[in-house]
Amino acid sequence: MADLRVTLIQSDLHWHDAAANRAKLQQKIEEVPGSDLIVLPEMFTTGFSMEAPALAEPMSGESVNWMRLMARRQNAVIMGSLIIAEHGHYYNRLIWMRPDGTHAQYDKRHLFRMAGECEAYTPGKDRLLVELNGWRICPLVCYDLRFPVFSRNTPIAYDVLIYIASWPSRRRLAWQTLLKARAIENLAFCIGVNRVGQDGNGHAYAGDSAAYNLLGEELAHHEHEEATTTVTLSRAHLEETRQKLPWHIDADAFTLL
């Protein structure tokens, strides 16, 4: 199987302005050449906001349609989360938009109670696994990073673990440490895409978007400023490392209820 090219878009975001964010991110996306997957931050249309009733869009809304357009134009999967209203509930929903217009979705399971997210949004239940060019990918959202059981790769179910986030700079050490740990413990590439800048609540974001290989070695890392980076994930590294260091065989079996 071929290597996988993944683009990390680390951007500042306009507070509560979906149209401005779509325009800004579109310019960045259109400058990306030949990527298989383009990853945007958490709540890329609004910033990390608890004002769901005022900001939520339906699945038929402008932002999801925009993702569909971008995926088709770039011939790449576009991934990011936004505030979705559905059946009387609000979700922090990750959209995996394919070039053919079909999509998969994941509603953030672990809601950040310290910001009131668990009061404003309905949590998801099921983990999402998707396939791209023969690669198996598990996309998750921000606070999910703190809960390793939910992402545990036992038995081997995915090759790449991706977190999109609005992770504040004052807790950046946890972000950097846990991304690397998730790569090592799950024998998978691990990617984190975070935003930069300051939001409407005065919270600052350092970015620290990064990619790690199965040994926890850094493939890319950007802090403090906007950056668009494409990393190539090596199929040879994936297969050779799992063959030489098959510690997943000795992992404890469990079932997540």
Secondary structure, 3 states (H helix, E strand, C coil): CCCEEEEEEECCCCCCCHHHHHHHHHHHHHCCCCCCEEECCCCCCCCCCCCHHHHCECCCCHHHHHHHHHHHHHCCEEEEEEEEEECCEEEEEEEEECCCCCEEEEECCCCCHHHCHHHHCCCCCCCCCEEECCEEEEEEEHHHHHCHHHHCCCCCCCCEEEEEECCCHHHHHHHHHHHHHHHHHHCCEEEEEECEEECCCCCEEEEEEEEECCCCCEEEEEECCCEEEEEEECHHHHHHHHHHCCHHHHCCCCCCC
